Amino acid sequence: MPKSRKDILREEYKSRINKVLDYINENLSKDFTLEELASVANFSPYHFHRIFGGIMQEPLSQFITRVRLERAATRLIDNPRASITEVAFDFGFSGSSTFARAFKEKFCMSASHWRDGGYMNHSKIRKVLSKKSNTISNEGKESLPPEVYIGSVINDQFQYNKWRVQMKDSQELKTEVEVKDLPDMKVAYVRHIGPYQGDSGLFEKLFGQLCTWAGPRGLINPPKTLFMNIYYDNPDITDDDKLRLDVALTLDNDIEVDGEIGKTTIKGGKYALARFRINVDQYEEAWKMVYGGWLPESGYQPDDKPCMEIFRNDPSTDPEGKHEFDICIPVKPL
């Protein structure tokens, strides 16, 4: 069924706003101007502010401040050695006092209190902790922690560390983790803003939209073409209706996109890759294994770039219906 003019125009507006979201996400330390962001979207400054608010259901300045604060809050948990002033400047605040006021207004506590354990009282994190408490056995013992084995792999070019991780209370969930340098990756994507956790139907719909666009253009060439999910927000901090997700595929060459399809470049660098072969209901457990089991023992901390899932098979054609994929976390030395 042909799209109506109204649908085509709305897709065009969303496409332009997505370009702005990409630009903001890649330049959070900058002091943005309305004229600059309007230029990215190719709208006049007079209209851009209203268009952004109408599509995102959040004023532009509020969106930028919220994303900066949420990223800073995650950094304070992940890297306790970073000074609060350093974190403030890294995420575009003019000084520590400005950051302190904004942080306290959003999280109802100081940044130092948050980092010292106050974050566990944040409403979303409390829900996560409540879920974890439900894993305590009838005998009152918590699930055993993951067991980590560290080895070294050498080839003709370089040496890198490799970890084997398996939950002590699980014979099935296990992974090997490698830290590698990945190149920049140009991708086409379909973006979703809102809840997504546990919604397999949503992911199928988004991948369907992406493949319907990419297939006729000859852009799906496995195994060279990689399909992935890109996550921009920490689901333990960001409200569900504000979570940003891209379903994407890699591009060999530059190609024009429009409408619901966007285009961006995933910055290369050092990533931890943890490969899993799991059932559809084990994604959350896999992520917890990497963040709660491998990362604290690894000597690395998360870097300030989006996390990803890179898919290695099509579960619909797998004999066991398994999902084979890599969890990819940008990392830097602790």
N, C-alpha and C positions, 0 to 999 in steps of 0.2 A: 504494500500500500504506500503510495507516494506521501512524503511528508508535507504537511501544510506549511504555508509561508510563516505562520506563527511559530511552528516548531523549529524551522530552519533559523529564524532570527534568534530564538532563545538559545539554540545550540551555539550560534556565533557569539553571542554575549558571554555564555559560559566559557567558551574557548578563550576569549580575550581575558577574562578574569582568571582562568587557570594559568595563563602566562604571568600574570601579576603574582599569583601565589608561588609559582616556581621562583620568580625573581626575588621575592621577599625571603623565601626559605633559604636561598643561596647567599643572601647578603644581610643576615640579621644584625651584623655589627654596624651597618651603615645608618646614617641619619637620613631617612627617606624624606622626600618632599612630595606633595600632592602632584605637582607638575611632572615629576620624574615617573611616578607610578602610572599616572594617566597616560603618559607617552608610551609606556610599555604595553598598555591595553589599547592604544590608539583611540582613546576617547578624549574629549575636551575635559580639562580639569573641572569645569563647572558641573558637568553631568556625571563624571566618573564616580565621585563620592557617593551619589545617590544610587547609581547602578550597582556598585560594589555592595553597599548595604542591602539593597533589595535582593540580590542573588545569594549573598552569604548569610543573610539574616543577622548581621553583626556589623557595626560601623567599622570603617577602615582602621582608624587609630586604635580602637579597642581590640581588633584582630591582631594587629602588630604587637601591641603590648602584651596581650594574652599569650601569644606564641613565644615571645621572648621570655616571659616569666616561667612558662611551663618548661621550656628548654633549660633555663637557668636552674629551676628546681631539680630537674633530673641530673644536671651536672653536679650540683651540690651533694646529691646522694652518691653518685658514681665516683666522684673525685674529691674526697674530704680534704686533700692537701691544697686544693686551689683556694686562694683567698677570695673573700666575698667581693672585694673591689675588682679583682681580676675577672671574676665571673660577670660582674655588672658591665664592665667595658666590653667583654667578649660578645655580649648579647645586646649591644647598642644603647645602653643607658649612659647618660651624660656624667654620672658620678655615683658614688656609693650611697649618698643620702637619697637621691632620686630613686634608686633601685630599692633601698630599704623601705621607703614609703609605699611604693607600688607593690612590693612583695607582701608586706604586712596587710595591705588592703585586700589582696587576692586570697592569701592563705591564712589570714588571721593569726599570724605568728611571725616573728622575726626570721630572717634568713639563717642566722646562727642557731636559733632554736630548732628550725626545720632540719638543718644538717646534723644536729646533735641528737636526733631521734624523734623530734616533734612531727616529722613527716608521717610517722605511723598513725597519727591522729587525723590525717587527711581523710575525708569521707570515702574516696575511692579506694585508697590503700587499706582502710579499715575493712572494706568489703573483701579485699583480697586476703587479708589476714584471717578474716572470719571463715572464708572458704578453706584456707589451709588448716584451721583448727578442726574442721570436720573430717580431716584425713587421719586424725588420731584413732588408734585402734581401740577395740573394746577393753583391752588390758590397760589402756591409758598411756601407751607408748607411741611416740610420733613415728611416722615413716622414716626409715633409716636414710641418711644422707647419701648422695651419690659417691661412688668410689672412682678416683681419677688415677690413671696410670700415665706417666710421661715418658716418652722415648724420643729418639732423634732419627731423622731420615736424611740420608746423604745421596746426592746424585752427582753427575759430572759438573754441574754448574754451581750449586749452592747447597747449603745445609739449612734445614728448618725443623722446628719442633712439631711433633705430632702427638696428640693426646687420644687415649681411648677411654670413653666414659660409659659406665653402665650403672643404672640404679640398683642398689643392693636388693630392693624388694621387687624387682621386675626382671624377669628372664627375657622379656621381649624388647623393651625400650633401651637402646644403646646407640652410641654414635662414635665416630672418629672426628676429631677437630684438627684442622690445619690452619695456620695463619699464613696468608699469601698476599702478595701485591697484585691487585686487580687493576686492569686498565680502565680508562674512562669508557662508559658504555652509553651510546646514543639509543634512546628507547622511544617508542610510541606508547601512549597509555590511554586508558579510560579511567577517569577519577570518580571516586565516591566520597562523600562527606556525610558521616553519620555512623551509627552502630554497624559492626560487621562481625564481631566475635561469635563463632559458632553458627553463622548463617551460611551454610554451604550453597543454598539456592542463590544467594546474592552473588557469590563468587562465580557460579556457573553462568549467571546472567551477564556479568561484566566481561568474562572471558568470551562469551558468545558474541557480544557487541564488538569486542576487539577483533576476533577472528573473522566476523562477517565483513569487517573493513579490510583486514590484512590479506585474507585469502585471495580475493579476485585481483589483488595487486601483486601477487607472487612473492609476498614477504614472509611466508611461513616455509622455512627450509630447514627442517630438523636434520641432524642434531645441532647445526650451526646456530639456528634461531633459538634464543632462550626466552622462556616465559617466566614471569616473576610477579610477585606482589611486593610493593614498596610501601613501607609504613613510616609516616612522618611524625607521629605523636606517640607519647608514652601512654598506653591505655590505662595505666594505674593512676595517672594524674589528670589527663584531659577528659572532659565530659564526653560521654558516648556520642552525643549529637554533633560534636565538633571534630571527631576523629577523621583524619585524612588518610585515604588509601588509594594507591594507583595499582591497577592491573595492567601489566606492560609486557612488551616483547622488544627484543633488541633489533636494531636496524643496521644493515651493512652500509647503506648510503643515505645521504640526506634526501628526504622526501617531503613533499608538501602534505600538511595535515589540515583538517578543518572540522568544524562542528564538535561533536563529542570526543573526537580524538585529539589528544595533545601530544607534544613532543618535548623532551628534555634530555639532559645529559646527566647521568649518574657519575659523580666524581670518583675517580679511581683512588687507589691507596691501599693501605693495609687492612685486610678483612679477615676475621675468623670465620671459617666455613665448617659447619657441622652437618654431616650428611645423615639423614634419617630415612627409614622405610617403615611407615606406620599406617594405622587405620585413621580414618577421617576424624575420629573423636579424640585423637591423641596430640593434636597440634599444641594445645596449651601446655601439656605436660612436657613436650619436646622443648619449647621455649624456656620453661622453668628449669629444665635440666642444664641448658647452656648458661643461662644467667645465674642460676643458683648453685650449679655444680662445677662447671668448668671455669667460668670467668673469675671467681674469687681466688682460685688456685693457680691462675695462668700467668700472673705478672703483667697482665694487660688491663686496661680500662676502656669503656666505650668512647669512641670519638664522636664528634658532633656532625654526623651525617645520618641519613635514613638507614634503617635496617631493611633487610629483604628476605624473601623466600624465593629461591631459584628452583624451578621444577625440572626434574630429570626423567619423568615418565608421564604417560596418560593413564590415570587410574582406571578409566573405563575400559582399557584394553589390557590391563594387568591381570594375569591369571588369578591373583589373590585379591584384586581390587585395592592394592596397597598404593599409598602416596609416597613417592620417592622424591626427595628434595633436599636442598641445602638451606639451612638457616645461615644468613650472612650478616655479621655484626661488624661495623667499622670499629677498629681498635687502635690504640696507641699505648706505648709503654706506661706502666703505672708510675 
